[in-house]
Amino acid sequence: MRKLRDLFRRGVTLTRIAMTGGLLLALAACHNNPYPAGAERDNTLYTAFNERSPRYLDPTSSYSSNETPFTYQVYEPLYGYHYLKRPYELVPKAAAAVVQPRYVDKAGKPLPNDAPADQIAESIYEIPLKRGILYAPHPAFAKDEQGHYRYHRLQPGEVGDKRSPWAFKHTGTRELVADDYVYAIKRHATTRTAAPVFGIFSEYVVGLAEYGKLIREEDKKLRAGLPPTSRDKPFLDFRRWPLAGAQAIDSHTLRIRIIGKYPQWKYWMAMTFLAPVPWEADAFYAQPGMAANGLSLNTWPVGTGPYMMAEFIQDRRHVLKRNPNYRGVPYPCEGQPQDEALGFLTDCGKPTPFVDTVVFNLEKESVPQDAKFRQGYLDVPEFDQMSYGNAYKIQMEDSDRFNKEFTDKGIVIRRTVDLSSRYMGFNWLDPVVGQGDTPEQRVRNRKLRQALSIAIDWDEYNRIFPKAAGEVAQGPLPGGVFGSRHGTREGLNPVTHRWVDGLAVRRPIEDARKLLAEAGYPDGRDARTGRPLVLNYDFGSPATPEAKATLDWTSKQFARLGIQLEVRATDYNQFQDKVRRGKHQIFTWGWLADYPDAENFLFLLYGPGAKSVHDGENAANYQNPEYDRLYSRLRLMDDGPAKQAVIDQMVRILQEDAPWSWGYFPYASGAYHRWLHNGKPSIVVRDQAQYYRLDTAERTRSLAEWNRPVYWPIAALVLVFIAMAWWAVRTFRSREAQTALPLPAGLLSKRGR
């Protein structure tokens, strides 16, 4: 009897515990908010990033699009682009004005502005800087009462477990000066970190090539006796060695001397490669223990821009906070004709930035990321991906339900064709798909690349993958830059397409099979050995279920020719390393224009910029002496008929050599919630965060409306637990009644005995 009662009590107790726990779980599960309660009321913009954290935030090294959401909000180059105007217009940022160079001959004598390029020995830029610009607070600037830097003489072990600059007690600041830009230019000669544009800069900045040799020797001296694997390296102080091509005329005037004439140099001054680097930051991060704790410019940049890195959790979360020392730049008052009607001029003249905090959270899968955006928990899906608007636009056209949801929620979709490209490249160093060692092998390899370029059907790709869609490319130049013939008969790629009834039509697969046989691989087999042709495809993302569709499509394109494709998928950082080492064969990559000029696309195939050889941006490692000769002419030319003729020759060479399967020019498109104002998609403008404005009251109302708590699971659980309790009580009473039956007299007398 007692055992039964104890069992019942335990059952009741367990039931109560289960009910309480279940109710708590139900209460937690009935709301889908991923942020702390009330976060939607804060002046904080929420967005996402994919895969992994950015690798390089050091302005000398940073060049990938997934790094620009941070670098362009933290750093200030000399110039920038007007946020609203199209075509793009350069505007001063840290500079007081956009200046024109003055030209001199070999004797240093002035030349007129229209002097022939072959007479110009140097182009000299003298750029005035705005006064009063301050760096964001940082311990590198902190000084004690005697004016000495507090944290520039740290001994081994003093860094301890600090993994953030904000773990140091003191911070400081100082004014931006011209020497900071001089220091930044010199740093491109460093051997300490990746410097992807040193090859280009050393061709133009007077003395930079020789300076690079000097720095290599000086760095060897500093590191003498240190193990090659040592992460702690002595401070490489570039102030010690002058550079003829970069000088501070006074505290707020920078002089840059460029070899010959190079009209595109003005665009480089709008990139973070020309962002200022204070020597104090370099010295601070060079100290013992910093590298081991992840303290460097690659994770904790130091700039004068509107934001500063407040939180860096590798592969999880990054937070930008308003730079308290930022001066506040007025929002523009001019734009395109339609901008006023679209509300882009409402904030005319108001000081930016408008948003206090920008939070980037890792989203590994697109489905939950999409859900969070549609629920309102992401204000914009991503900063660096200008494809979401296009994907949503197509879904709205294909689905009435989707269209109603987006229309009812007031989600703003904007799309335009901008300056970017997506291509499949062939590594020129590879013996099968590359240049080839002999004249005969070069012909065979070229025909193989041409066959593959026909077989890879980018029109089909755009239909199947609308999120990544764009206009099919016939060559390297998108529309919108001088010299492009995109969309015209003159721009047709005769290797891959024919002109039919006013349209470019891809050549039939039979043409590709014929070229493949001429290359020595009939039906996808080596004519000499009979073995199947197996090619390697290096994919710069993990082989997730979401990537499977893209990889399957890619394999299918090669299979049309009987070629087996071996997919080698890695994360993006590993992919970059593989390309730098030249261990890739076939790969897909893209390019977001640095500046609106044909040269910025054509330099991607310039021989001296080969990535695996010179750490440039020629990821295909393409080499063609005639192309390089024409490129050397192009970069000296102003827009006009002569420049057009050179571009046409260069494009024809590329179409014939087929170092790329030309892919497509993606749409630039954005998706913005109705409470986020001033969202204008662009590939070129990367400092957009300071122009965004949030209506947090509208966001709070919308999130409450779209994400109402769901109570029916609680009611259902309560009913379940009541039923469980009723069953337990009924079972107990039934057993108790059975136990209470009178015992037979004989059995009682026996027990009594």
N, C-alpha and C positions, 0 to 999 in steps of 0.2 A: 504493500500500500504506500509506504513512504517512498519507495523507489519510483512508483508511478507519479506521485505528486512532484517529486524532484524533477522527473523527466518533463512533466508538464511545465513546471516553472522555468526550466531551461529553454523549452520550446518557446514560451512566451517571451522570455528575455531575448533570445535570438531573433525572434520575429520583430520585437521592438527595435533592436539594433539594425536589423535589415531594413525595416521601414524608415528609420531615421537616416541611415546611409543612403537608401534609395531616394528619399526625398531630397537630400542634399545634392546627390548626383543629378537628379531631375532639375533642381533649381539651377545648378551650374550649366546643365546642358540646354536649358531652354533659351539661353541668350548666346549669340554667336560673336560678341564683340571681342576681338583679339587684343584690345588695348585696355589699360586701366579705366575705370569708370570716370567719365567726365573728360577724357582725353580729347574728344571731338570739339570741346569748347575752347581748347587752347589754340593759339596761333601757330600751329604745327602742321606742316605738309607731310603726308605719308605717301611713300612710293616703295618700289621694290627693286631688287637686282637679282640676276640669275647666276647660277653656277657657283662662282667663287668671288672672293673679294678682289678688287683691283690690285694688280701686282706692283705698278709703278705710279706713285703720286709725286715723285721727284720730277720737277719740270724738265730737267735735262733728259730724262728717260721716258717720260710718259708720252704715249702716242696712240694707244688703243682707245676705241670708243667707249668701253666700259669704265675708263678712268676719267673721261671728260666731265661726268656729272660732279666730280669732286674738284678736279684741278681748276676748271674754269669758274668755279664759285669761290675758290680760295685765293687764286693768284690773279694778278693784274698785268697782262702784257702792256706794251706801249699803246697799241691800238686795239680796237674791237670792231664789231659790225653793228650798224644801226639795227635795233631790234625789230623794227617794223618795215623798213623800206626794202623793196625789191625792184630792180636788181640790187644786190647787196652794195652797201656803201660803207667805206671805212670811216670810223669816227675815233677821236682820241679817247683813251682811257686814262692811263697814268700820264701819258704825254699831254702837253698843253695844246698841241695842234698836230694835225697830219701834215707833214712837211714834204716838199719836193726836194730831190737830191740836187746838188750842184756837181757839174762834171768838170774834170781836169784832164789834161793830156799827160804824157810821160814826163814832161818837164814841170808839172804841177801848175801849168797855166790854165786859167778858166776857159771853158768852152760853152757855147750857147746851148740852150735846152734841146735844140733840134740837130745837134752835132751827130754825124754818122757814128755808129757803134764802134767801128774799127779805129776811130780817133780817141775814144774815151778810155783813158787808163784807169780812172777811178770814179766811182759815184760816191759822193760824201753826203751823209745824212747828219744833220745837227738837230737833235730833237730836244726841245725844252720840256721839262717835267713840271707837273703841277706841284705847288708847294703845300705843305701841311698834311700830306698823305702819311698815315701812321700804320705800322705793322700791327697785326692782331697780337694780343698779349701772349707772351711765351717766356718760359724760364731762361731761354738762351739770351734774352736781353736783360735779365734781372741783375741789378747792381746793389752793392752794399752801401753803407753810409760814406765810405771813402771813395766811392765811384768805381770799385773793382767788380768785375763780373763774379757773381756768386757761384756759378756752376760751370766754370770753364777749366777748373783744375781738379776734377774729381779723380780720386785714386781708385785702383782696382777694389771692387767690393762695395764702394759707396753708392753705386746705383741701386744695389740691393734688389728688392723685388718690384721696383717701380716699372710699370709697363705703360705708363701714360705720362705725358708732360705735366698733366694736372696733378700728378702725385708729388710734384715739387712744390714747396710752400710758397715760393715767391715767383712772380712773373714781372715782365717789363715790356717796354716798347721803344721805338725810336722812329724818326722820320725817314721816309724813303729818299734815297739820294742816287745820283747818276752812277756812282761806283757799284751799286747793287746790280745794275744791268751789265756793267763791265764784267763783274765777277761771274754773272750768269753765262755770258758768252764764253768766257775762259773755261768754264766747267765742262763745256762740250768736248774739250780735249782730255777729259779725265779717263783713266783706266779703271776707276773704282766701280763704275756702274755702266749700264747700257747707255749709249749715246747714239741713237738711231740716225740723227741728221748731221753728225759730225762730218761725214763724207761730203755732204752738200755744202755745209757751212764753210768747210776748209777750202772749198773751191772759190769762195766768194769773199769771205772776210780776210782782209789783208793780214798776212802773217800767221793765220790760224793753223795752217798745215805745219809750218815749222814749229809753232808753239806746241802742237801735239807731240812732236818728237822730243822737245825739251821736257815736257811734263812726264812723258814715259820714263825718261832717264832720271828725273828728280824723284819720281815715285819709287823707282827701284832703289835709290839711295835710302829713302825713308823706310822702306820695307826690308832692307838688308838684315838678315839674321832672323826674320820672322818666318814661321812656318807658312807655307802657301795656303794652308787651310785656316789660318788665324782670322777670326772675324773682327778683331780689334786692330785697326790700322792707324798709324799716326796721322794727325791732321794734315791734309794736303792744302796748304794755304796759297791760293792762286794770287793773292795780293802781292806775293813776293816777286812775281815775274810779269813784267809789263807785256801788253799785246798791242801791236801797232794799230790794228784794225778796230780797237774799241778803247775809247778814252773818255774820261770825265773832264770836260773843259772847265766846269766849275761844279758846285754841289748839285745843280739842277739843270745841267746841260750835258747831254750825251752825244758823242760823236762816233759814228760807225762808218768805216771806210770799206767800200765794196770794190772788188776787182772788176774793172770794165763796167759794162752796163748790164744791169739785171733788174728789169722792171718789176719782177715778182717779189723782190725783197720787201716791199711795203706790206705784202700779205704775211710774210713770216713774222713781222713785228706785231701781228694780231694773234699770234699763237703763244702757248705757254712755254715754248722753247725760249722765247724772249721775255719770260716773266722774271722779275727780280729775285735774286737769291742773296739774302744777307749772310755775310761771312760768319756771323755769330752762330747761325743755325748749323752751318757746316761744322764749325768747331765744336759745338755742343754735342752733336750726334756722333762725332768721331771718337768720343771718350770711351775708356774701357767699360764693358758691360752693356753699352747701349744696344749694339747689334744683337746680342744674345737675348735681349728683352724686347726686341721688335721696335726699338726706338730709332727712327730714321725719317728722312724726308719722304720715303716711300710709304710710310704709314701715317706720319704726323707732319703734314706740310706746314710751312710758315709763309704767310702771304699778307697782302694788303687789301684783298678783295672783301666782298660783303659778308663772307662766311668763314668760319674756322672749324677744323675737325675737333669735335668735342668727345666723340666716342668711336673707337675702332675695335670691334670684336670680329676677329678673323672669320670669314665665311658665315657670319650670322647677322651682324647689325653695324651700321655706321650712322653717325648723327652729326650733322652740320648745325652749328649755332651762329646766330648773328654776331659778327665781329663788332664788339662795342666801340672800337676805334674807327670804324668805317665812317666816312664823311657824309654819305648819302648822296647819290647821283640822281638828278631829276629824271623822272619817267619821260620818254619822248612825247612830243606833241605833234609829230608828223608821221605819215606812213603812206600806205597805198590808198588809192581813191576809196576803196570799200571799207577801210579800217574804222572810220568813224561810225558807220552804220553797224559794224560788228562789235562796237563797244571797246575797241582797242585804244581809244584816245580819252577815255573817261578819267584816267589817272594822270593826265597831262600835267607835268611840272611837279608832281609829288615826289618827295625823296624816297628812293629805294634803298634797301629791300623792304618789301611789305611783310614778308613772312619771317617769324622769329627763328624757327627751327625746321630742319628738313630731316626726316627719318627714313633711312633706307633699310628695309628688312629683307633677308634672303628668302626667296620663294623658289624652291627647287622644281616645282611642277607648275605647268601653266594652268591646269584646271582650278586648283585652289586660288591661284593668283587672279584668274579671271573672276572667280566667285567673289573674292574680296573687293575687286573693283566695282562689280555690279551691285554689291551690297553697300558700297560707299566707304569702305574701310581703306581703300587706296584712292587718293585724290587724282593721281595719274598712275597708269600701270608701271611705267618705267621712264627714266629720263633719256637714256641713250638709245632706246629702240623706237624709231619713228615708223612703226608698222601697225600698231594696234588700231589706229583709226581706220585704216584700210580694211583690216580683218572684220571689224565691227560693222563697217559700212556694207560689206558684202553680205554679212549675216542678216543685217536689217533688210536687205533687198530680197533675200532668199526665204525669210521666215516672218510671217505676220506677228507671231508671238514675240519674237525677238524685237521686231520693229516697234511694237506697242510698248514693250518694257522700256526701251531706250528713249522713246518719245515721251512716255509718261514721266520718266525720271529726269528728263531734260538734259541727258548726256549729250555733250557737244562733240561732234565728229568733224575734223577738218583734214583735208588731204590735198597734196600738191605734188608735182614732180620736181624733185630737187637734185642737188649735185651729189650723187653717190652711185656706186656700182657694186654688183655682186658677180663673181666670176669663178670658174674652175680653172686652176692653173696646172701647168706641167713643169716640173723641176728640170731646168736646162742642164743640170749636172748629172741627171740620171741617164744611164746608157741606153735605155729603151725608149723613153718618151722625151728625152732631152735633146741637146744639140747633135750629139754624135761625134765620134772621133775622126771619121774619114768622110770624104765627100760622098761616097756611096751610102754610108750609114746616115749621113745628114738628110739625104733625100728620102730614105726609108722612114726615118723618124718623123720627118715633116709630114709625109703622107699619112702616117699613123695618127698624128695629132689632128690633121684635117678630117680624117674619117671619124674620129671621136667627136670633133666639133659639130659635124653634121648629125651624128646619131643622138647627141644629147639634146633633147627637145625641150627648150626653155619655154616655148609657148605652152606646152603641156604642163610644165612645172607651175606656171602661173595660174592655170586653171585648177590644178589639184591643191595647191598651197596658197590660197588667196591672201593669207596674212602676210606672206613674204612677196606678194606680187609686185610687178612693175612692168616697164616697157622693155621688150626683148632688144638686146643690144646687137649691133652689127660691128662694133669696134669699141675702143676704149672711152669715147667721149660722149657723155650724155648731152641732151639739149640744154641750152641755157648758158653755155660758155662759148666764147668766140672761137670759131674754127670748126665747131661740131656740125656735121651734116646728118645728124640723127633724124630718122623719119623721112629722109628724101632718097630719091633714086641714086643720087651721087654718093650717098653714104652706104649703099648696099654692099654687103660682104659677099663677093662672088664665089667664095669658097663654100659657104654654107647656105646661101639663099639665091633665089631667082626673083626677078621683078615680073609680076603677073597682075595685069589689070590694076595697076597703080598701087600694088601691095607687095611687100617682101614675103616670099613664100619659101619655107625651108626645103632644101633639096631632098629628094626621096632617099630612103635608106639604101637603095641599090647603088647610088653614087658613093655612099660611104663604104659599102662592101667592096666595090671596085678598087677604091683607094687602099683599103685594108689589104687586099690581095697584092697590089703593087708594092705595098710596104713589106711584103713577105709573110703575111699572116692570113692566108685564105681561110675563111670560115672560122677565124679566131685561133688558128693553129700555126705554129712556126713551120714554114715550108721546109726547112732544113732538117728539123728533128721530129716533127709531127706532134710535138708536145703542145698542149693548150696554152694560150697566152694568158698569164695571170698578172694583173696589175694591182697595185696597192693604192687604196684611197685613204688618205689621212684626214680624219674628221675631227674638228676642233671642239667637240662637245662629247660628254659621256654618251654611251649607247643606251639611253633611257627608252622606255616604251614610247614616249612622245617622239623621239628621234627616229624610231624604227621606220615610220612611214617615209621619211625623207631618204633614209639609207636604202630602203627597199626600192624606192623609185630610182635612185642613182644606180644601183646594181642592175636594174632592169634596162637602163639605157645602154650599158655596156653589153648586157646579154643579147641585145638586138643584133650585135655583131659577133656573137659567139665568144665573147671575151669574159673571163671570170674576174670578178672584182673582189679583192680581199679588203675588207673594211678594218681600218685600224683607228678606233675611236679613243680619244683621251680628253681630259679636260683642257680648257683653253690655254692655261699656263704651260702645261706639258707640250701641247701642240706648238706653241711659240718656240719653246726650246728645241723641239725637233726641227722646225724650219730653220732656226738660226744655225743648227749644226749641219744642215743640208741633208737630213736623213728622210726627207719626204719624197714622194714620187708624184702623186696626183692629189690635189687638195682644193678645197673651196675657201675663198676668202672674200672680203668686201673692202670697200674704201669709201670713207666719208670725206668729201672734199675739204681740204684745209683752207682753200681760197678759190674764188670763182675765176679760174684761168685754166686753159687747156694744159698748160705746162704741169699743173698739179696732178693731172691724170697720166700724162705721157711720161712723167719721171718715174712712174711705177715700173717701167720696163727699161729704164736707163741702165746700161751695163755697169758703170762704176758704183751704182747703188744696190748691187746684188746683196741680198740679205745674208745669205750663208757665207759670203766672202768678205763683204765690207760692212755688214750690219746695217745696210740701208733698207729701203722699202720695196725693192725689187724681189718679191718673195719667190718668183719663178726663176730668178737668177739668169734672166734672159740676156743674151749677148748678141749684138749685131753691130759691127763697126759702122755701117752706113746709117743705121738708125741713130747711133750715138753721135755721129757727126752732125746729122740734121738736128738732133736735140740741142747740141751745143749752139747751133745757130738760133734755134727757136727761142731760147731763154733770153736772148738779147733783143728780141724784136717786139715792137709795139704792134697793137692790133692793126690789121690792114691787109691788102691783097697779097703782099709778099709773105706775110705770116700764114695766111690761109693756104698758099701753095705748099709751104713747107709742111704744114700739118697734114695736108692731103697725102703727100709722099710718105710721111711717117706711118699714117694709118694703113696705107696700101701694103707697106712692108710687114706690118703686124698681122694684117689679115692673111697674108700669104704664109708667114712663118707659124701662125697659130700657137703662140706661147700660152694663150688662154683659150678656153671655150668661153665666148664673150658674155654669156649669162644675160643679165638684165639690169636695168636701172630702177631700183626700188622707189616706190612712192614714199614721200615723207608725209606721214599722217599722224595725227594725235587724237587722243580721246580724253576729254576733260569733263569732270562733273560741273554742274551748273553753278556751284559755289566757288569754283576756281576760275578766276578771271585772268585775261591777257595771255591765254594759251595759244601761241601761234607756232605751228610745227616748222622746224628748220633743221637742215643738216649742218649748215655753216655756223649759225648762232648757237653757241654752247653754254653761254652764261645766263640761261633763261631763268634760273631760280629767283634772281633778284627782281624780276619783273612780274612774277606770279603774285596774285593777291587772293586771299581766302575770305569768304563770308562765312565765318564760323557759326553764326546764328542760323544761317540757312542749312549748313551742314548738320548741325545738331537736330534741327527739325526733321530733315530728310532721313537721317539715320534712325531716328525714333519711329518714323512712319514706315520705313522699309524693313526694319528688323524688330518688329514687335515681339515681346516674349511669347513663347508658346506654352500654354498651361495644360493642354490636354494630357501630356505625358504624366504630369503630377497626379491628375485625377485618376488616370488609368492605374498608376502604381498604387495609389491609396486603395482602390478597389481590390487590386490583387492582394495587398497585404491584409485587408479586412477579411478577404476570403481565406487567406492562409490562417489567420487567427481563429476564424470560425471553425475551420477544419480541425485545428489543434484542440480547441475546446470540446468539439463534438467527439473527437477521438478519445480524449481523456475521460469524458463522461461515460462513453460506451464501455471503455475498459474498466472503469471504476464499478459500473453496474455489474459487469461480469464477475469481478473479484468479490463483490459483496454477497453473492449467492450463498445460502446456508449449506454447511458441510453435512454429509451423511453422519448419522449418530454413531455408526460403527467406526468410521474414520476418526471421529472426535474422541471415542473411548480409547482407540489405539494410541492416538497422540497423547491422551492424558496419561496412559500407562508409561 
